[in-house]
């Protein structure tokens, strides 16, 4: 008999590995890919590049050092370009494949280089590097700094440059919105496109990178046309405007002259354009106007003009999450459909979608060979990130990077449930039972609500699988669903929460809770609720409108729409979703803000937020904490995580991710399973998470 499996814990988040960015060699015999794993000692994550034979017979590790990504095959398959930050700034390296040889540095930009793309003839690589106006002027003048005299001189120069860069932003001017994103303030640099020859025998000017662009806007990763004469990219065309992503358009750049041509359409934003093999078309997605709840359009655009764009997925009424060309003119696409991400073959002439992989799964990256074979990363509820290869003959799983972990722990089965909302519409959800579940016994419930607001959860959503399994392992029945507003169920479902986030979503979510209670194994007096971002909004909204929950943990949520509008990097979200500006109808913004109802909260509430969250700034959590603390007798606590942003639960420091989940479960248990806490050793408070005044209990 094998060893008994153990229950999953919060600490296991650092044991899960992630396969990323599969890239098939031109002959179809190898797939290069990236494996990401947690590095708690460095408070971050490592990435290294591997390649595996398409028949699964051999796996080779290509890099060591944990700071490598973006493998890209040369057209003849003899070399891999990749990005490495082994020397602090990311640079592009070239590695010979199939014979002995060390990786050599191809770029040396002061601000780094990334997004490599090989020319069709294999002689050049296009890539991105960021710079400001002064840096580009210096670059164009061929002005060079004298090399340092020695290591000490080099160190002093580096320290001086760092000091000068910091003082350059003292004070920091703000000219447009957004002025900060991720976890940092934006500077005056933009991503420009360069082309560099690959031949290591070239010298002098012949070996230098050549910059093709000079706009005060950031370009998307370059893609070569099949002829090699044109680079396809996109950027903001409305220089100086706020929220520039709504002015994104396709640009065609002549490689020889650097002359740009824009596909002129001021009514749509375009993203991710890829040229067809015959050179006639681009496939891309476009979003109409300033809408945030309109189905994204998979669109064919003529490369040289002469005909109108063709939208391919409107009749299907489903979003497409990824796409690439096959040489015969068809496309391989990823379709989001009712909690699944499916692989379809698409004939653009007939707009017919033919599903070829429909397993209930999350597909997290793929690459298509010219004959239609493709590699993809997939995960299901009982199989984590792994790499697969599918051709005309078979489908093979090529990696098992997470199998040892899966073999070690108890993985609870995920059950599907469809239920009716108050309007009689069908809503899809899922639930997990705790290990050792006994018929006739009633269990506490952990309700999870997704963000977005237009996200589609799958039963194995990468950011949530471990969290759901941990909640179940801690003795909870876990329930989550895709209420109206979620992607993957059609335009009507997607836009149903327009101008009414709270009530519509609450109706659906609570109908799901009632459907779970009707199964007979939920203790209604011991229900917990949590969610992040829009899920945090909904958690706060629901506890402001009902006292049915015994414990609540809103995370990184929007609680005051008006102040969010003034501090977030995406104010347009609120204008678009609620059809007004805050000065035009402040009452509407307030009526739809959870903060307006926070004085009604009777549920013990733990508020979790990151101090460097510039998507939903921490002032939102501060207001909710103050409202509940001052207006109610309900227990309330706030945890602030330093250095973290909106992605704390997904890519925050490993110790912070463990802390967040541990604190959440402890808060659930305090009010839903107090007997469990009494039987356990006390859990030390997390030093990094600064605790604000606890409740009076």
C-alpha positions as CSV (number, residue, x, y, z in Angstrom):
1,X,0.0,0.0,0.0
2,X,1.2,3.5,-0.8
3,X,1.6,6.2,1.8
4,X,-1.5,8.0,2.9
5,X,-2.0,11.4,1.2
6,X,-2.1,14.6,3.2
7,X,-4.5,17.5,3.0
8,X,-3.5,20.6,1.0
9,X,-2.3,23.6,3.0
10,X,-1.7,27.3,2.4
11,X,2.1,26.6,2.4
12,X,1.6,24.4,-0.7
13,X,1.2,27.4,-2.9
14,X,5.0,27.5,-3.3
15,X,5.1,23.9,-4.5
16,X,3.1,24.4,-7.7
17,X,5.0,24.9,-10.9
18,X,3.7,26.6,-14.0
19,X,4.5,25.7,-17.5
20,X,4.5,28.7,-19.8
21,X,5.0,29.9,-23.4
22,X,5.3,26.7,-25.5
23,X,7.2,27.2,-28.8
24,X,7.4,24.5,-31.4
25,X,10.6,24.1,-33.5
26,X,10.1,24.6,-37.2
27,X,10.5,20.9,-38.0
28,X,7.9,20.0,-35.3
29,X,10.3,17.7,-33.4
30,X,10.9,19.8,-30.3
31,X,8.9,22.2,-28.0
32,X,10.7,24.8,-26.0
33,X,8.9,26.0,-22.9
34,X,9.4,27.9,-19.6
35,X,8.9,26.5,-16.1
36,X,8.1,29.0,-13.4
37,X,8.5,28.1,-9.7
38,X,8.5,30.0,-6.4
39,X,11.7,31.1,-4.8
40,X,10.8,32.1,-1.3
41,X,14.4,32.9,-0.3
42,X,14.5,35.7,-3.0
43,X,10.8,36.7,-2.3
44,X,10.0,36.0,-5.9
45,X,9.9,33.4,-8.7
46,X,12.4,31.6,-11.0
47,X,11.9,30.9,-14.7
48,X,14.0,28.5,-16.7
49,X,13.8,27.2,-20.3
50,X,13.5,23.6,-21.2
51,X,12.8,21.7,-24.5
52,X,11.0,18.4,-24.9
53,X,10.8,16.1,-27.9
54,X,7.4,16.1,-29.5
55,X,7.1,12.4,-29.0
56,X,7.9,12.8,-25.3
57,X,11.1,10.7,-25.5
58,X,13.6,13.3,-24.2
59,X,13.6,16.5,-22.1
60,X,16.5,18.9,-22.0
61,X,17.1,21.8,-19.6
62,X,18.5,24.7,-21.5
63,X,19.1,27.4,-18.8
64,X,19.8,27.7,-15.1
65,X,19.7,30.8,-13.0
66,X,16.0,31.4,-12.8
67,X,15.6,34.6,-14.8
68,X,15.0,33.3,-18.3
69,X,11.9,33.6,-20.6
70,X,10.5,34.1,-24.1
71,X,12.2,31.3,-26.0
72,X,11.9,31.8,-29.8
73,X,13.2,29.4,-32.5
74,X,15.3,30.6,-35.4
75,X,13.6,29.7,-38.8
76,X,16.0,26.9,-39.4
77,X,15.7,25.5,-35.8
78,X,19.4,25.7,-35.0
79,X,19.2,28.5,-32.4
80,X,16.9,29.9,-29.7
81,X,16.6,33.5,-28.8
82,X,15.5,34.2,-25.3
83,X,15.4,36.9,-22.7
84,X,17.5,36.7,-19.5
85,X,17.9,39.0,-16.6
86,X,21.0,37.3,-15.3
87,X,22.8,40.6,-15.5
88,X,20.1,42.6,-13.8
89,X,18.6,44.3,-16.9
90,X,16.8,41.9,-19.2
91,X,18.7,41.3,-22.5
92,X,18.3,39.1,-25.5
93,X,20.6,36.0,-25.8
94,X,21.2,33.5,-28.5
95,X,21.7,29.8,-27.7
96,X,22.8,27.2,-30.3
97,X,20.6,24.1,-30.1
98,X,21.6,20.6,-31.0
99,X,25.3,21.1,-30.5
100,X,27.7,22.3,-27.9
101,X,27.8,26.1,-27.3
102,X,27.2,28.8,-24.7
103,X,24.5,31.4,-24.9
104,X,25.8,34.7,-26.2
105,X,24.5,38.2,-25.5
106,X,22.8,39.9,-28.5
107,X,21.7,43.2,-26.9
108,X,23.2,45.5,-24.3
109,X,20.6,48.3,-23.9
110,X,20.9,50.3,-20.7
111,X,17.2,49.9,-20.1
112,X,17.0,46.3,-21.2
113,X,15.5,44.5,-24.2
114,X,12.6,42.0,-24.5
115,X,10.1,40.5,-26.9
116,X,12.4,38.9,-29.6
117,X,11.1,38.1,-33.0
118,X,13.1,36.4,-35.8
119,X,13.0,37.6,-39.4
120,X,11.7,34.9,-41.8
121,X,15.2,34.5,-43.3
122,X,16.8,34.2,-39.8
123,X,19.3,37.0,-40.3
124,X,17.8,39.6,-37.9
125,X,15.8,39.8,-34.7
126,X,13.3,42.5,-34.0
127,X,12.6,43.4,-30.3
128,X,11.6,46.1,-27.9
129,X,13.6,48.4,-25.6
130,X,12.4,51.3,-23.6
131,X,13.8,54.9,-23.8
132,X,12.9,58.5,-23.5
133,X,13.5,61.4,-25.9
134,X,16.9,62.3,-24.5
135,X,18.1,58.8,-24.5
136,X,17.1,58.4,-28.1
137,X,18.9,61.6,-29.1
138,X,22.0,60.4,-27.5
139,X,21.6,57.0,-29.2
140,X,21.2,58.8,-32.6
141,X,24.3,60.9,-32.1
142,X,26.5,57.9,-31.5
143,X,27.7,59.6,-28.3
144,X,29.4,57.0,-26.1
145,X,30.4,57.1,-22.5
146,X,34.0,56.1,-21.8
147,X,34.3,52.6,-20.4
148,X,34.9,52.5,-16.6
149,X,38.5,52.4,-15.5
150,X,37.9,49.4,-13.2
151,X,35.1,47.7,-11.2
152,X,35.1,50.3,-8.5
153,X,34.7,53.1,-11.1
154,X,31.8,51.1,-12.7
155,X,30.2,50.6,-9.3
156,X,30.4,54.4,-8.6
157,X,28.9,55.2,-12.0
158,X,26.0,52.9,-11.4
159,X,25.3,54.4,-8.0
160,X,25.5,57.9,-9.5
161,X,23.1,57.1,-12.3
162,X,20.7,55.5,-9.9
163,X,20.8,58.7,-7.7
164,X,20.3,60.9,-10.8
165,X,17.3,58.8,-11.9
166,X,15.7,59.2,-8.5
167,X,16.3,62.9,-8.3
168,X,14.9,63.4,-11.8
169,X,11.5,62.5,-10.3
170,X,11.7,64.8,-7.3
171,X,9.0,66.2,-7.6
172,X,7.2,63.9,-10.0
173,X,5.1,65.6,-12.6
174,X,1.7,64.1,-13.6
175,X,0.5,65.0,-17.1
176,X,-2.0,62.4,-17.9
177,X,-4.0,59.4,-16.6
178,X,-2.8,56.8,-15.8
179,X,0.4,58.0,-14.2
180,X,1.0,54.7,-12.3
181,X,0.4,51.1,-13.1
182,X,1.2,47.7,-11.6
183,X,3.2,48.6,-8.4
184,X,5.1,51.6,-9.6
185,X,4.8,55.1,-11.1
186,X,5.2,55.4,-14.9
187,X,8.2,57.3,-16.2
188,X,8.8,59.1,-19.6
189,X,10.1,56.0,-21.4
190,X,8.2,54.1,-24.1
191,X,8.9,50.7,-25.8
192,X,10.5,51.2,-29.2
193,X,11.2,48.7,-31.9
194,X,14.7,47.7,-32.9
195,X,16.2,45.3,-35.4
196,X,19.6,43.7,-34.9
197,X,21.6,41.4,-37.1
198,X,22.3,37.9,-35.7
199,X,25.6,37.1,-37.5
200,X,28.3,37.2,-34.8
201,X,31.0,37.8,-37.4
202,X,29.7,41.3,-38.2
203,X,31.6,44.3,-36.8
204,X,31.2,48.0,-36.3
205,X,28.0,49.7,-37.6
206,X,27.0,46.4,-39.4
207,X,26.6,44.7,-36.0
208,X,24.7,47.5,-34.3
209,X,20.9,47.5,-33.5
210,X,18.9,49.9,-35.6
211,X,15.9,51.6,-34.1
212,X,12.8,51.7,-36.4
213,X,10.5,53.8,-34.3
214,X,10.5,57.1,-32.4
215,X,6.9,57.9,-31.3
216,X,6.0,59.0,-27.8
217,X,4.1,55.8,-27.4
218,X,4.8,52.2,-26.5
219,X,4.8,49.6,-29.3
220,X,3.5,46.1,-28.9
221,X,5.8,43.2,-29.5
222,X,6.9,43.2,-33.2
223,X,5.7,40.5,-35.6
224,X,7.4,40.0,-39.0
225,X,5.3,39.7,-42.2
226,X,6.1,36.4,-44.1
227,X,8.0,38.5,-46.7
228,X,10.3,40.0,-44.1
229,X,9.7,43.5,-45.5
230,X,7.2,44.6,-42.9
231,X,6.9,44.5,-39.2
232,X,3.4,44.4,-37.7
233,X,2.8,46.1,-34.4
234,X,0.3,48.3,-32.6
235,X,0.4,51.4,-30.5
236,X,-1.6,54.4,-29.3
237,X,-2.3,56.8,-32.1
238,X,-3.8,59.6,-30.0
239,X,-0.6,60.8,-28.4
240,X,-1.2,62.7,-25.2
241,X,-4.6,61.2,-24.5
242,X,-5.6,59.6,-21.2
243,X,-6.0,55.8,-21.0
244,X,-4.3,55.2,-24.2
245,X,-5.3,51.6,-24.6
246,X,-8.6,52.8,-26.0
247,X,-6.8,54.4,-29.0
248,X,-4.7,51.3,-29.9
249,X,-4.4,50.7,-33.6
250,X,-2.4,48.5,-36.0
251,X,0.8,49.9,-37.5
252,X,2.8,48.4,-40.4
253,X,6.5,49.4,-40.4
254,X,8.7,49.2,-43.5
255,X,11.8,47.4,-42.2
256,X,14.1,49.2,-44.7
257,X,12.9,52.8,-44.3
258,X,11.1,52.7,-40.9
259,X,8.1,54.4,-42.5
260,X,4.9,53.7,-40.6
261,X,1.4,53.1,-41.9
262,X,-1.6,53.1,-39.6
263,X,-4.7,51.0,-40.2
264,X,-7.0,54.0,-39.7
265,X,-10.1,53.2,-37.6
266,X,-10.8,55.6,-34.8
267,X,-13.9,53.7,-33.6
268,X,-12.2,50.5,-32.5
269,X,-9.1,49.5,-30.6
270,X,-7.0,46.7,-32.2
271,X,-4.7,44.2,-30.4
272,X,-2.5,41.2,-31.2
273,X,-2.3,41.4,-35.0
274,X,-0.7,38.3,-36.8
275,X,-0.1,38.2,-40.6
276,X,-1.4,35.2,-42.6
277,X,1.0,33.0,-44.5
278,X,-0.2,34.3,-47.9
279,X,0.4,37.9,-46.7
280,X,-3.1,39.1,-47.5
281,X,-4.7,39.3,-44.0
282,X,-4.1,40.1,-40.4
283,X,-6.0,38.3,-37.6
284,X,-6.5,40.4,-34.5
285,X,-9.0,41.3,-31.8
286,X,-10.8,44.6,-31.7
287,X,-13.0,46.3,-29.1
288,X,-15.6,48.8,-30.2
289,X,-15.5,52.3,-28.8
290,X,-15.0,52.7,-25.1
291,X,-17.1,49.7,-24.2
292,X,-16.0,47.4,-21.4
293,X,-18.8,44.9,-21.5
294,X,-19.0,44.2,-25.3
295,X,-17.9,40.9,-26.7
296,X,-14.4,41.3,-28.1
297,X,-14.3,40.8,-31.9
298,X,-12.0,38.3,-33.6
299,X,-11.4,40.3,-36.8
300,X,-9.8,39.8,-40.2
301,X,-8.1,42.9,-41.4
302,X,-6.7,43.3,-45.0
303,X,-2.9,43.8,-44.8
304,X,-2.8,46.1,-47.8
305,X,-6.3,47.5,-47.6
306,X,-8.9,47.1,-50.4
307,X,-11.6,45.4,-48.4
308,X,-13.4,45.8,-45.1
309,X,-12.6,44.1,-41.8
310,X,-14.5,40.8,-41.2
311,X,-15.7,40.0,-37.7
312,X,-15.7,36.2,-37.2
313,X,-17.2,35.3,-33.8
314,X,-20.4,37.4,-33.5
315,X,-22.6,34.5,-34.6
316,X,-20.7,32.1,-32.3
317,X,-21.4,34.7,-29.5
318,X,-18.3,33.6,-27.6
319,X,-15.0,35.4,-26.9
320,X,-11.7,34.1,-28.4
321,X,-8.8,34.1,-26.0
322,X,-6.0,33.2,-28.4
323,X,-5.4,32.5,-32.1
324,X,-2.8,31.7,-34.8
325,X,-2.6,30.9,-38.5
326,X,-2.2,27.6,-40.2
327,X,-0.5,27.6,-43.6
328,X,-3.7,26.6,-45.5
329,X,-5.4,29.8,-44.3
330,X,-7.4,28.3,-41.4
331,X,-6.9,29.3,-37.8
332,X,-6.4,27.5,-34.5
333,X,-8.3,29.5,-31.8
334,X,-9.1,29.3,-28.1
335,X,-12.8,29.8,-27.4
336,X,-14.2,30.6,-23.9
337,X,-17.4,28.6,-23.5
338,X,-19.4,28.0,-20.3
339,X,-16.5,27.5,-18.0
340,X,-14.2,25.8,-20.5
341,X,-11.5,27.1,-22.8
342,X,-11.8,25.0,-25.9
343,X,-9.5,24.6,-29.0
344,X,-11.3,25.2,-32.3
345,X,-10.3,25.1,-35.9
346,X,-11.7,28.1,-37.7
347,X,-12.4,28.6,-41.4
348,X,-12.4,32.4,-41.8
349,X,-14.1,32.2,-45.2
350,X,-17.2,30.5,-43.8
351,X,-16.8,31.7,-40.1
352,X,-17.3,28.1,-39.1
353,X,-15.8,27.0,-35.7
354,X,-14.9,23.3,-35.4
355,X,-14.1,22.2,-31.8
356,X,-11.2,19.8,-31.6
357,X,-10.4,20.0,-27.8
358,X,-13.4,20.4,-25.6
359,X,-12.2,18.8,-22.3
360,X,-13.2,20.8,-19.2
361,X,-10.0,22.6,-18.7
362,X,-8.1,25.9,-18.6
363,X,-5.7,26.4,-21.6
364,X,-3.0,28.8,-20.7
365,X,-0.8,29.3,-23.8
366,X,-0.3,27.6,-27.1
367,X,1.8,27.6,-30.3
368,X,0.7,26.5,-33.8
369,X,2.9,24.9,-36.5
370,X,2.3,25.7,-40.1
371,X,0.7,22.3,-40.7
372,X,-1.9,22.8,-37.9
373,X,-0.1,20.8,-35.2
374,X,-0.1,22.7,-31.9
375,X,1.4,22.6,-28.4
376,X,-0.6,23.9,-25.5
377,X,-0.5,24.2,-21.7
378,X,-3.5,22.8,-20.0
379,X,-4.8,22.2,-16.5
380,X,-7.9,20.5,-15.1
381,X,-9.2,20.1,-11.6
382,X,-7.0,17.1,-10.9
383,X,-4.0,17.9,-13.3
384,X,-2.0,21.1,-12.9
385,X,0.0,23.0,-15.5
386,X,1.3,20.5,-18.1
387,X,2.4,20.7,-21.7
388,X,0.6,18.8,-24.5
389,X,1.3,18.3,-28.2
390,X,-1.5,17.6,-30.7
391,X,-1.0,16.6,-34.3
392,X,-3.2,14.8,-36.9
393,X,-2.5,11.4,-35.3
394,X,-2.6,11.9,-31.5
395,X,-2.4,14.0,-28.4
396,X,0.5,13.5,-26.0
397,X,1.2,14.9,-22.5
398,X,4.8,15.9,-22.6
399,X,5.5,17.1,-19.0
400,X,4.7,16.0,-15.5
401,X,6.2,18.9,-13.5
402,X,3.4,18.8,-10.9
403,X,2.7,15.1,-10.7
404,X,4.8,14.5,-7.6
405,X,2.9,17.2,-5.8
406,X,-0.5,15.9,-6.9
407,X,0.5,12.4,-5.8
408,X,1.3,13.8,-2.3
409,X,-1.9,15.6,-1.5
410,X,-5.7,15.0,-1.3
411,X,-7.4,16.6,-4.3
412,X,-11.1,17.1,-3.8
413,X,-13.4,16.4,-6.7
414,X,-15.0,19.4,-8.3
415,X,-18.8,19.0,-8.9
416,X,-20.7,21.1,-11.4
417,X,-24.0,22.7,-10.6
418,X,-26.5,24.6,-12.7
419,X,-29.2,26.6,-10.9
420,X,-31.8,29.3,-11.7
421,X,-31.6,32.9,-10.7
422,X,-34.7,34.8,-9.7
423,X,-35.4,35.6,-13.4
424,X,-35.4,31.9,-14.3
425,X,-32.0,32.1,-16.1
426,X,-29.5,29.2,-15.8
427,X,-26.3,30.0,-14.0
428,X,-23.3,27.7,-13.9
429,X,-21.3,27.0,-10.8
430,X,-19.1,24.4,-9.0
431,X,-18.6,23.1,-5.5
432,X,-16.0,21.0,-3.6
433,X,-16.8,18.9,-0.5
434,X,-14.3,18.8,2.4
435,X,-12.2,15.6,2.8
436,X,-13.9,13.0,4.9
437,X,-17.4,14.3,3.9
438,X,-20.2,12.5,5.7
439,X,-23.7,12.2,4.6
440,X,-26.2,13.7,7.0
441,X,-23.7,16.2,8.5
442,X,-23.8,19.9,7.9
443,X,-20.7,21.9,7.0
444,X,-19.7,25.5,6.8
445,X,-19.7,27.1,3.4
446,X,-17.0,29.2,1.7
447,X,-18.5,31.3,-1.0
448,X,-15.9,32.7,-3.6
449,X,-16.8,35.5,-6.0
450,X,-14.7,36.3,-9.1
451,X,-13.2,39.6,-10.2
452,X,-13.3,41.4,-13.5
453,X,-16.2,42.1,-13.4
454,X,-16.3,40.2,-16.7
455,X,-14.0,37.3,-15.9
456,X,-15.0,33.7,-16.6
457,X,-13.9,31.2,-14.0
458,X,-13.2,27.6,-15.0
459,X,-13.4,24.8,-12.5
460,X,-9.6,24.7,-12.5
461,X,-8.8,28.5,-12.7
462,X,-5.0,28.8,-12.2
463,X,-5.2,31.6,-9.7
464,X,-7.9,29.9,-7.6
465,X,-7.4,26.1,-7.7
466,X,-5.0,26.0,-4.8
467,X,-7.2,28.4,-2.8
468,X,-10.4,26.4,-3.3
469,X,-8.7,23.2,-2.5
470,X,-7.2,24.8,0.7
471,X,-10.7,26.0,1.8
472,X,-12.0,22.5,1.3
473,X,-9.1,20.9,3.2
474,X,-9.9,23.2,6.1
475,X,-13.4,21.8,6.4
476,X,-15.5,24.0,4.1
477,X,-17.9,23.2,1.3
478,X,-16.5,25.6,-1.4
479,X,-18.9,27.2,-3.9
480,X,-18.2,29.5,-6.8
481,X,-20.0,30.4,-10.0
482,X,-20.1,32.6,-13.1
483,X,-23.0,35.0,-12.5
484,X,-24.4,37.4,-15.1
485,X,-21.6,39.7,-16.2
486,X,-19.2,36.8,-16.7
487,X,-17.6,36.1,-20.1
488,X,-18.1,32.9,-22.0
489,X,-21.9,32.8,-22.0
490,X,-22.7,35.3,-24.8
491,X,-23.3,39.0,-25.1
492,X,-26.6,39.1,-23.2
493,X,-25.1,37.4,-20.2
494,X,-21.9,39.6,-20.4
495,X,-23.7,42.9,-20.4
496,X,-26.5,42.0,-18.0
497,X,-24.9,43.9,-15.1
498,X,-24.5,47.1,-17.1
499,X,-25.2,50.0,-14.7
500,X,-26.2,47.6,-11.9
501,X,-23.2,45.6,-10.7
502,X,-24.5,44.9,-7.1
503,X,-28.1,43.8,-7.3
504,X,-27.9,41.7,-10.5
505,X,-24.8,39.8,-9.3
506,X,-26.1,39.4,-5.8
507,X,-29.3,37.9,-7.1
508,X,-27.4,35.3,-9.0
509,X,-24.8,34.5,-6.4
510,X,-27.3,34.2,-3.6
511,X,-29.5,32.0,-5.8
512,X,-26.4,29.7,-6.0
513,X,-26.0,29.8,-2.2
514,X,-29.7,28.8,-1.8
515,X,-29.2,26.0,-4.3
516,X,-26.3,24.7,-2.3
517,X,-28.3,24.9,1.0
518,X,-31.1,22.9,-0.7
519,X,-28.6,20.0,-1.0
520,X,-28.9,19.5,2.7
521,X,-25.3,19.6,3.8
522,X,-24.7,23.4,4.5
523,X,-25.0,24.9,7.9
524,X,-26.7,28.3,7.2
525,X,-25.3,29.7,10.4
526,X,-21.7,29.1,9.4
527,X,-21.3,30.6,5.9
528,X,-18.2,32.7,4.9
529,X,-17.9,34.9,1.8
530,X,-14.8,36.3,0.0
531,X,-13.7,37.6,-3.3
532,X,-11.1,39.9,-4.9
533,X,-11.3,43.1,-7.0
534,X,-14.9,43.0,-8.3
535,X,-15.3,40.0,-6.0
536,X,-14.2,42.3,-3.2
537,X,-16.8,44.8,-4.4
538,X,-19.5,42.1,-4.3
539,X,-18.4,40.8,-0.9
540,X,-18.8,44.3,0.6
541,X,-22.0,44.8,-1.3
542,X,-23.6,41.6,-0.1
543,X,-22.7,42.0,3.6
544,X,-24.1,45.6,3.4
545,X,-27.4,44.1,2.2
546,X,-27.7,40.9,4.2
547,X,-26.5,39.4,7.5
548,X,-26.7,35.8,6.3
549,X,-22.9,35.4,6.4
550,X,-21.0,34.7,9.6
551,X,-17.6,35.8,8.2
552,X,-16.4,38.0,5.3
553,X,-13.1,38.7,3.7
554,X,-13.3,41.4,1.0
555,X,-10.0,41.7,-0.9
556,X,-8.5,44.4,-3.1
557,X,-12.1,45.6,-3.8
558,X,-13.8,48.7,-5.2
559,X,-15.9,50.2,-2.4
560,X,-16.4,53.8,-3.4
561,X,-16.8,54.3,-7.1
562,X,-16.2,58.0,-7.2
563,X,-12.9,57.9,-5.3
564,X,-11.8,54.9,-7.3
565,X,-12.4,57.0,-10.4
566,X,-10.0,59.5,-9.1
567,X,-7.2,57.2,-8.0
568,X,-7.3,54.1,-10.3
569,X,-5.4,53.6,-13.5
570,X,-8.7,52.6,-15.3
571,X,-11.2,55.3,-14.5
572,X,-12.9,54.6,-17.8
573,X,-14.2,51.3,-16.4
574,X,-16.7,53.2,-14.2
575,X,-17.7,55.7,-16.9
576,X,-18.4,52.9,-19.4
577,X,-20.1,50.5,-17.0
578,X,-22.4,53.2,-15.4
579,X,-22.9,55.5,-18.4
580,X,-21.9,58.7,-16.6
581,X,-19.1,60.7,-15.1
582,X,-19.0,61.2,-11.4
583,X,-19.6,65.0,-11.7
584,X,-22.6,64.3,-14.0
585,X,-24.4,62.0,-11.6
586,X,-22.6,61.6,-8.3
587,X,-25.7,60.1,-6.7
588,X,-25.6,57.2,-9.2
589,X,-22.0,56.4,-8.4
590,X,-22.8,56.6,-4.6
591,X,-25.9,54.4,-4.9
592,X,-23.8,51.7,-6.6
593,X,-20.9,51.9,-4.1
594,X,-20.7,49.3,-1.4
595,X,-19.5,52.0,1.0
596,X,-23.0,53.5,0.9
597,X,-24.3,50.5,2.7
598,X,-21.3,49.7,4.9
599,X,-23.0,51.2,8.0
600,X,-25.4,48.2,7.8
601,X,-22.7,45.6,8.1
602,X,-23.2,43.1,10.8
603,X,-20.8,40.4,9.5
604,X,-17.3,40.2,11.0
605,X,-15.1,41.5,8.3
606,X,-11.4,41.1,7.4
607,X,-10.3,43.5,4.7
608,X,-7.2,42.5,2.8
609,X,-5.4,45.0,0.5
610,X,-1.9,45.8,-1.0
611,X,-0.2,49.1,-0.3
612,X,1.1,49.4,-3.9
613,X,-2.1,48.4,-5.6
614,X,-2.5,51.0,-8.3
615,X,-5.4,49.3,-10.1
616,X,-7.6,49.5,-7.0
617,X,-5.7,51.8,-4.6
618,X,-5.6,51.0,-0.9
619,X,-7.7,54.1,-0.1
620,X,-10.7,51.9,-1.0
621,X,-9.9,49.5,1.8
622,X,-9.1,52.4,4.2
623,X,-12.6,53.9,3.7
624,X,-14.4,50.5,4.1
625,X,-12.4,49.9,7.3
626,X,-13.3,53.3,8.7
627,X,-16.9,53.1,7.8
628,X,-17.5,49.7,9.4
629,X,-15.3,50.6,12.4
630,X,-17.0,53.9,13.1
631,X,-20.6,53.1,12.1
632,X,-21.1,49.6,13.4
633,X,-20.3,47.3,16.3
634,X,-19.3,44.5,13.9
635,X,-15.8,43.1,14.3
636,X,-13.5,44.5,11.6
637,X,-9.8,44.1,10.9
638,X,-7.6,45.3,8.0
639,X,-4.4,43.7,6.7
640,X,-2.1,45.8,4.6
641,X,0.6,44.0,2.5
642,X,3.7,46.2,1.7
643,X,5.4,46.1,-1.7
644,X,2.4,44.3,-3.2
645,X,0.0,45.3,-6.0
646,X,-3.3,44.0,-7.4
647,X,-1.7,40.6,-8.2
648,X,-0.9,39.7,-4.5
649,X,-2.9,36.5,-4.6
650,X,-1.4,35.4,-7.9
651,X,2.2,36.6,-8.1
652,X,2.9,38.3,-4.8
653,X,5.9,37.4,-2.7
654,X,5.5,33.7,-1.7
655,X,5.4,34.4,2.0
656,X,2.7,37.1,1.5
657,X,0.6,34.7,-0.5
658,X,0.9,32.1,2.3
659,X,0.1,34.7,4.9
660,X,-3.0,36.0,3.0
661,X,-4.6,32.6,2.7
662,X,-3.7,31.6,6.3
663,X,-5.2,34.8,7.7
664,X,-8.3,34.3,5.5
665,X,-8.9,30.8,6.8
666,X,-8.2,31.8,10.4
667,X,-10.9,34.6,10.0
668,X,-13.3,32.1,8.5
669,X,-12.7,29.7,11.4
670,X,-13.0,32.3,14.1
671,X,-16.7,32.7,13.3
672,X,-17.5,29.5,11.4
673,X,-15.4,26.8,13.1
674,X,-14.2,28.3,16.5
675,X,-13.7,24.8,17.9
676,X,-11.0,24.2,15.4
677,X,-9.0,27.2,16.5
678,X,-9.2,26.1,20.1
679,X,-7.7,22.8,19.2
680,X,-4.7,24.3,17.3
681,X,-1.6,26.0,18.3
682,X,-1.8,29.8,18.0
683,X,-0.8,31.2,14.6
684,X,1.8,34.1,15.0
685,X,0.7,37.3,13.4
686,X,2.4,38.0,10.1
687,X,5.0,40.8,10.6
688,X,4.9,42.0,7.0
689,X,1.2,42.5,7.0
690,X,0.5,45.5,9.1
691,X,-2.6,44.9,11.3
692,X,-5.0,47.8,11.9
693,X,-7.2,47.9,15.0
694,X,-8.8,44.6,15.7
695,X,-12.4,44.3,16.9
696,X,-13.4,44.7,20.5
697,X,-14.0,41.0,21.1
